[in-house]
Each structure stands twice: as C-alpha cells, then as structure tokens.
Amino acid sequence: MSQGDTPFNPEDLHPLAAELPPGEARVVEARIEDRIAEVILVHSPAGPRVYLNRCRHLPITLDWGDGEVLDESGKLLQCRNHGALFRPSDGLCVAGPCQGLFLIPVEAEVRRDGRSLVSEEGVTRERA
C-alpha cells in the first residue's frame, strides 16, 4: 500500500471497482467488520471483482507493498513472493504452489437505498 492511499469504508468498494479501467487492478485498504484489511480491486473481463489481498499458498499479500499484483502480461494476478498466478475473473490459481485454490472474494452488494456494502465471510474464517 502506498503512502498516498488511505483506508475507506466498504461502502466505497463497489463504485471503486466498477470505475477501474478494464484490465487494471488496484490494492486498497478497507474496513471489513471490525478491522482494516487490504483488498484487490480488479476490473476483469467478467466485470469488477474484489479479493482479499492474501495468497492461498502462504498467508501473505500478493504484492510487495507496492500495489503491483498483475503479471507481465497484465492478464493474471500474480503473487510476487512465489509466482502463483490467479485468474482475475474468479480468483482461481492456475499456476504455482496453490494451483486449484481460489483467492478469497469480497462480495460487494447494493442495498435498497442505493449504497453498497461489503460482506466477506472468508475473512472471519481465515483469521490467524
């Protein structure tokens, strides 16, 4: 996470993900339940997606703190620590030590009042 980024509420996640240009990804902080977590916003060919910024091989972030999560082709999310590659559309690991596992999705839903919220069941289960 770069120094210019600041935490924001989950209500801001859905619009941010939707506003990313196609094929781009961004690492941001969000409040999920009672804590701040880093998430990856990505505009995949299947539409905007939000994932917890945590590799499925080891409980570490995909980036090295610089927000870079796309591979050289710009088509896959890549763990910079050991090279695992994930599809942006569904978070499936297609190469690397966690092949066949999925990144933990962060669901963004729009409420009746038009505001969006995030519910992410995996964060609770994944706590160390």
N, C-alpha and C positions, 0 to 999 in steps of 0.2 A: 504494500500500500504506500503510495507516495505521500509526502508530507502535505500536499495541497488538498488531498481528499479528506472529507470529514464524515463522521457517522451520520446516518439519517434513519428515519423511521421506515418500517416495512411498507407503509402506505405509499412510499415513493418508488418502490422497486418496479412495479409493473409498468408505469409510464417510462421509467428509465430504460428498461429492457426493450420496450417497443420502439423507443426513439433511436436506438443504436442503428447505424447503417448495416445493411445485410453483410454478413461475413465478419463482423467485428465482435470483439469480446472486451469486457472491462471487469476489473476486480474492484469491489467496493465493500464498505462495511455497512452492516445493517443490524438493527436491534431485532432479535428473534427471541420471543418470550422475554426472559429476564437477563439476557446477555448480548454482547456485541459479537457478531461473527462476520468473517469475510465470506462474501459470495461472489460467484462469477456470473455476470450478465453476458449472454451471448445471443446474437441475432442469427439463428441457424436457418437453413433453407426451409425448415419446418415451422419457423416462427421464433419469437423471443423465448428464451429459456433462462432459468436461474438455477444454479447449482451451488451447494456448499463448496467452498474452496478447500477441499480436503481430498487428497489422493486415496484411493481404495487399497493401495498396497501397504503404505505406512501412513499414520495419521499426521501428515504434513501438508502444507499448502502446495498447489501445483506450481506457483511462481516462486521466484526468489525474493519476493518483496518489491518487485518492480512492476507488477501487474501484467507481465508478459505470460500469456497462457496459450497462445496459438503456436502451432508448429511452423516450420519454414514455409510450408505450402499455404498457410493461412486457412486450412480446411479442417484441421483437427485441433482439439485441446491437448496440450502436452504437459506432463509432469516434468519439470526441469531437473528434478533430482535423479530420476532413473529412467526417463524416456517413455513412460507409459502414454499411449495415445487413446483419446476418447472422442467419440462422435458427438458433435455439438447438439444434434437433433434429439438424442435420448440419453447421452452420458455413458453409453456402453464403451468399455475399454476394449479396443480392437487389437492392441499390441502391447506387450510388456508383461511384467510380473503379475498384474491383476486382471489379465485378459478374461473377459466374460462377466466381470463385475461392473456395476453402474455407479457413476457419481451420484451423490445424494441430492435429489431435486428439492428445490424450494418452490412450493406452489404459490403463485400469486393469483388471487381471486378478486373479482369485483363485487362489492356488496350492493345492495339495493339503492343505497344513497349515492352510488356512482364512485365511491372511493375504493381503492384497492387495499387488500391486506395480504399478509403472508402467513401461511401456516406450514410448518415444516416438522413433520412427525419424526423424521430421522435424526434431527439434532438431539432430541431428548434421548433416544436410544443409543446414540453414538458418543455420548459424553464419557470422558475418561475418568 
